[in-house]
Amino acid sequence: MNKRLYVDFHILQTVPPSCINRDDTGSPKTAVYGGVLRARVSSQAWKHAMRAAFAENAQLDVGKRTKKAAELVKAQILALAPELDADKLAKKVLENAGIKSDDKGTKALFFMSTAQAKALAELAVEGSADKKQYRDALKAAPSMDMALFGRMVADDPSLNYDAAAQVAHSISTHAVQNEYDYFTAVDDCQAEDNAGAGHLGTVEYNSSTLYRYATVNVMELAGQLGAAQAAETVRAFGEAFLFSMPTGKQNTFANRTLPDAVYVTLREDQPVNLCGAFERAVPRSAQGYAAPSKAALAQYAQQMYSSFAEAPAQSFTVGSGLEVLAPAQTAKAMLDALEKAVRDALAGNEVG
């Protein structure tokens, strides 16, 4: 029985002038890699965009990360027994579960699924005083995004979930130099003899071809969600990772793009991040950066497979330029094939 199964997602995506992820000074985030400055988009920014994409899909069960966990339980209590004092009961529920809170909410953001909120509400309506039952209710039935991204509860580490997914910080395959846009705004009601601007400002931006990487530990995911839901979740994760984008300054730059190329692998040994393909920054050329980045990724992957790592058990590509690694297909066809491959692999591993 193979007890390891990972799905690796490698994406090359060109983004025009933009500032989709800012630091504390308002500048686009950057990183030095290979001795040169790169554009960077943090993993947190892209995971937030993915969770927003999950929430837009009515077919997906997603949790809520909030300090107002009592409000989630209160809503479920009202649905079960509207005659009860739901507000008081909800606060008591959190106390029984060992989650510290005050009038403003929990001390820290708390990740809770709808099923967990409902289970807690049912215990409250039944009048249970067994604190173990409340803690058990918070351990069971995680939502798919809770299983993917994990949960950390400082008040009670037994309620933690290990994240089944890891998302890397995206970096440009080439060197970048941030630029500044000087802009003015005109006061529509200013006097006719005043030709000056009503506001002056600058916004920093850059443009880049990004290498994006994420991996999902399928066996960890199946252990939390079961085989059938794990396969569906891998597909949902892949779709969100392909098509989501952080929203920073999007009204200013209208920078929403789609990937240039996608490479997805099923591995039975360990995850393999292929960022080493770009340790030597892709040089400026008449071809731009996307085409040589594809060539560098394909060459590096083949090099790794011939020297350090086994070739993937299965591979899929979307878009042109990576056909040497796997035949290209549409994004939908790839996601369909990926879901089936994961489902078949879990069936072979006898995961229920």
VOGU-758330 format. One line per 2 residues: for each residue x, y, z of C-alpha. Coordinates in Angstrom, 1 decimal. Layout:
# residues N
X/Y/Z  ...
//
This chain:
# residues 352
0.0/0.0/0.0  1.4/3.4/-1.0
0.9/5.8/2.0  2.1/8.9/0.1
0.3/10.8/-2.5  0.9/14.5/-3.4
-0.6/16.7/-6.1  1.8/19.5/-7.1
0.6/22.5/-9.0  3.1/24.6/-11.1
1.8/27.7/-12.8  3.4/30.4/-14.9
1.3/33.5/-15.1  2.0/36.9/-16.6
0.6/39.9/-14.7  0.6/43.4/-16.3
1.4/46.6/-14.3  -0.2/45.9/-10.9
0.1/46.1/-7.2  -1.8/43.0/-6.2
0.0/42.4/-2.9  1.4/45.3/-0.9
3.7/45.6/2.1  3.3/48.0/5.1
4.5/50.9/3.0  2.1/50.3/0.1
4.8/49.0/-2.2  4.4/45.8/-4.2
6.0/42.9/-2.2  9.4/41.7/-3.5
12.1/39.2/-2.6  15.7/38.6/-3.6
16.2/35.2/-5.2  19.2/34.2/-7.2
20.9/37.5/-6.3  18.3/39.7/-8.0
15.1/41.4/-7.0  11.9/39.6/-7.9
8.2/40.5/-7.7  6.5/38.5/-5.0
2.9/37.7/-4.0  2.6/36.1/-0.6
1.1/32.7/0.0  -1.4/34.3/2.5
-2.7/36.7/-0.2  -3.3/33.9/-2.7
-4.8/31.6/-0.1  -7.3/34.3/0.9
-8.2/34.7/-2.8  -8.7/31.0/-3.0
-11.0/30.9/0.0  -13.0/33.7/-1.5
-13.4/31.6/-4.7  -14.5/28.6/-2.6
-17.1/30.8/-0.9  -18.5/31.8/-4.2
-19.1/28.2/-5.2  -22.5/27.2/-3.6
-21.6/23.5/-3.9  -18.6/23.7/-1.6
-18.8/23.5/2.2  -16.6/26.2/3.5
-15.9/27.4/7.1  -15.6/30.9/8.6
-12.5/32.3/10.2  -13.8/34.9/12.6
-13.7/36.3/16.1  -17.5/36.2/16.1
-17.8/32.4/16.4  -20.6/32.9/18.9
-22.7/34.5/16.2  -22.3/31.3/14.0
-23.5/29.1/16.9  -26.3/31.6/17.7
-27.7/31.4/14.2  -27.8/27.6/14.4
-29.5/27.8/17.9  -32.2/30.2/16.5
-32.8/27.8/13.6  -33.3/24.9/16.0
-35.1/26.6/18.9  -36.0/30.3/18.3
-37.7/30.5/21.7  -34.4/30.1/23.6
-32.0/32.8/24.6  -29.6/32.1/21.8
-27.2/34.8/22.6  -26.6/33.6/26.1
-26.5/29.9/25.1  -24.0/30.6/22.3
-21.6/32.3/24.7  -22.0/29.4/27.1
-21.2/27.0/24.3  -17.8/28.5/23.7
-17.1/28.5/27.4  -17.9/24.8/27.5
-15.8/24.1/24.5  -12.8/25.8/26.2
-12.6/28.7/23.7  -11.8/32.0/25.5
-14.0/35.0/24.5  -15.4/38.2/25.8
-18.2/40.6/24.7  -16.2/41.5/21.6
-15.7/37.9/20.5  -13.0/35.2/20.8
-9.5/36.3/21.7  -8.2/35.2/18.3
-9.7/34.4/15.0  -11.4/31.0/15.2
-12.0/28.7/12.2  -15.3/26.9/12.4
-17.4/24.9/9.9  -21.1/25.0/9.5
-21.4/21.4/10.7  -19.4/22.2/13.8
-21.6/25.3/14.6  -24.7/23.1/14.2
-23.4/20.3/16.4  -22.6/22.8/19.1
-26.0/24.3/18.8  -27.7/20.9/19.1
-25.7/20.2/22.3  -26.8/23.6/23.7
-30.5/23.0/22.9  -30.3/19.5/24.5
-28.9/21.2/27.6  -25.7/19.2/27.6
-23.2/20.2/30.3  -20.5/17.7/29.1
-17.5/19.8/28.1  -15.9/16.8/26.3
-19.0/16.6/24.0  -18.5/20.2/23.1
-14.8/19.7/22.4  -15.5/16.6/20.4
-18.0/18.5/18.3  -15.3/21.1/17.4
-12.9/18.3/16.4  -15.3/16.5/14.0
-16.6/17.5/10.6  -14.1/20.1/9.3
-15.0/22.0/6.2  -12.9/21.4/3.1
-11.0/24.7/3.5  -10.2/23.9/7.1
-8.7/20.5/6.1  -6.7/22.2/3.3
-5.4/25.2/5.2  -5.4/23.9/8.8
-6.6/25.4/12.1  -4.5/26.6/15.1
-6.2/27.0/18.5  -3.9/28.4/21.1
-6.5/27.8/23.9  -6.7/24.0/23.1
-4.1/22.5/20.8  -6.1/19.3/20.6
-8.5/21.2/18.3  -5.7/21.9/15.8
-5.8/20.6/12.2  -2.6/20.1/10.2
-2.9/21.8/6.9  -3.1/19.3/4.0
-2.1/22.0/1.5  1.0/24.2/1.2
1.1/27.3/-1.0  4.5/28.9/-1.9
5.1/32.6/-2.2  4.9/33.4/-5.9
8.0/35.0/-7.4  8.8/36.4/-10.8
11.0/34.3/-13.0  13.0/37.3/-13.9
14.4/40.5/-12.3  12.0/43.4/-11.7
12.3/47.1/-10.9  9.3/48.7/-9.2
8.0/51.8/-11.0  5.9/54.8/-9.8
2.7/56.1/-11.4  2.3/59.9/-10.7
-1.5/60.7/-10.8  -3.7/63.7/-10.3
-7.4/64.0/-9.5  -9.5/67.0/-10.7
-12.1/68.7/-8.4  -15.3/68.6/-10.5
-16.6/71.7/-8.6  -13.5/73.9/-8.6
-13.7/77.4/-9.9  -13.1/77.9/-13.7
-10.0/80.1/-13.1  -8.4/77.3/-11.0
-6.5/75.0/-13.3  -4.8/73.1/-10.5
-5.4/69.5/-9.4  -7.6/68.7/-6.4
-5.2/65.8/-5.4  -1.8/64.6/-6.3
-0.3/61.2/-5.5  1.8/58.2/-6.6
1.2/54.5/-6.7  4.0/51.9/-6.9
3.7/49.0/-9.2  5.5/46.3/-11.3
4.8/43.7/-13.9  6.0/40.2/-14.1
5.8/36.6/-15.2  5.2/34.7/-11.9
6.1/31.1/-11.0  3.4/29.9/-8.7
3.5/26.6/-6.7  1.3/24.7/-4.3
1.0/21.1/-3.2  -1.7/19.0/-1.5
-1.1/16.0/0.7  -3.9/13.8/-0.6
-3.6/11.1/2.1  -3.8/13.7/4.9
-6.8/15.2/3.2  -8.5/11.8/2.8
-7.9/11.1/6.4  -9.9/14.1/7.4
-12.6/14.2/4.7  -12.8/10.7/3.3
-11.7/9.5/-0.2  -14.7/10.8/-2.2
-14.6/14.3/-0.7  -10.8/14.4/-0.9
-10.9/13.9/-4.7  -13.5/16.6/-5.1
-11.5/18.9/-2.8  -8.3/18.5/-4.8
-10.2/19.5/-7.9  -11.7/22.5/-6.1
-8.3/23.5/-4.8  -6.8/23.2/-8.3
-9.6/25.2/-9.9  -9.3/28.0/-7.3
-5.5/28.0/-7.6  -5.7/28.4/-11.4
-8.3/31.0/-11.6  -8.2/33.1/-8.4
-6.2/36.3/-7.9  -5.6/38.7/-5.0
-7.6/41.8/-5.4  -5.1/44.5/-4.3
-5.4/47.7/-6.5  -7.5/45.8/-9.1
-9.7/48.8/-9.7  -6.6/50.9/-10.5
-4.9/48.3/-12.8  -7.5/45.8/-14.0
-4.8/43.2/-13.9  -6.9/40.0/-13.8
-5.1/37.5/-16.0  -5.2/33.7/-16.6
-2.2/31.4/-16.5  0.2/31.1/-19.4
0.9/27.4/-18.7  0.0/24.9/-16.0
1.9/21.7/-15.0  0.2/19.3/-12.5
1.8/16.1/-11.1  0.8/13.2/-8.9
3.8/12.2/-6.9  4.2/9.1/-4.6
7.4/10.2/-2.9  7.4/13.9/-1.9
6.4/17.3/-3.1  8.9/18.9/-5.5
8.9/22.7/-5.9  10.5/23.5/-9.3
11.5/27.1/-8.4  15.1/26.2/-9.0
14.3/26.6/-12.7  14.4/30.3/-12.1
17.3/30.6/-9.6  19.1/32.1/-12.6
16.8/34.9/-13.6  15.3/34.6/-17.1
17.1/37.3/-19.2  15.3/40.0/-21.1
14.6/39.0/-24.7  12.5/39.8/-27.7
10.4/36.8/-26.8  9.4/38.4/-23.5
9.5/36.3/-20.3  6.6/33.8/-20.6
8.1/31.6/-23.5  11.6/31.3/-22.0
10.1/30.7/-18.6  8.2/27.7/-20.0
11.3/26.4/-21.6  13.3/26.8/-18.3
10.6/25.0/-16.3  10.4/22.1/-18.7
14.2/21.7/-18.9  14.6/21.9/-15.1
11.9/19.4/-14.4  13.5/16.9/-16.8
16.8/17.5/-15.1  15.4/16.8/-11.7
13.7/13.6/-12.9  17.0/12.3/-14.4
19.1/13.0/-11.3  17.3/13.5/-8.0
13.6/12.7/-8.1  11.6/10.0/-9.7
9.3/11.1/-12.5  5.7/11.8/-11.4
3.2/8.9/-11.4  1.0/11.0/-13.6
1.4/14.5/-15.2  -1.0/17.0/-16.9
-0.4/20.2/-18.6  -2.6/23.1/-19.8
-1.6/25.6/-22.4  1.3/25.5/-24.8
5.0/25.2/-24.2  5.1/22.3/-21.7
4.1/19.4/-24.0  7.4/17.7/-23.4
6.2/17.0/-19.9  2.7/15.9/-20.7
0.1/16.3/-23.5  -1.7/19.6/-23.3
-5.4/19.8/-22.7  -8.1/22.3/-21.6
-8.3/23.4/-18.0  -11.6/21.7/-17.5
-10.4/18.4/-19.0  -7.3/18.5/-16.8
-9.3/19.1/-13.7  -11.7/16.2/-14.6
-8.7/13.9/-15.2  -7.0/15.0/-12.0
-10.1/14.3/-9.9  -10.4/10.8/-11.5
-6.7/10.1/-11.0  -6.9/11.0/-7.3
-10.1/9.0/-6.8  -8.5/6.0/-8.5
-5.3/6.3/-6.4  -7.3/6.5/-3.2
-9.4/3.5/-4.1  -6.1/1.6/-4.8
-5.0/2.6/-1.3  -8.2/1.4/0.3
-9.0/4.8/1.8  -12.6/5.0/2.8
//
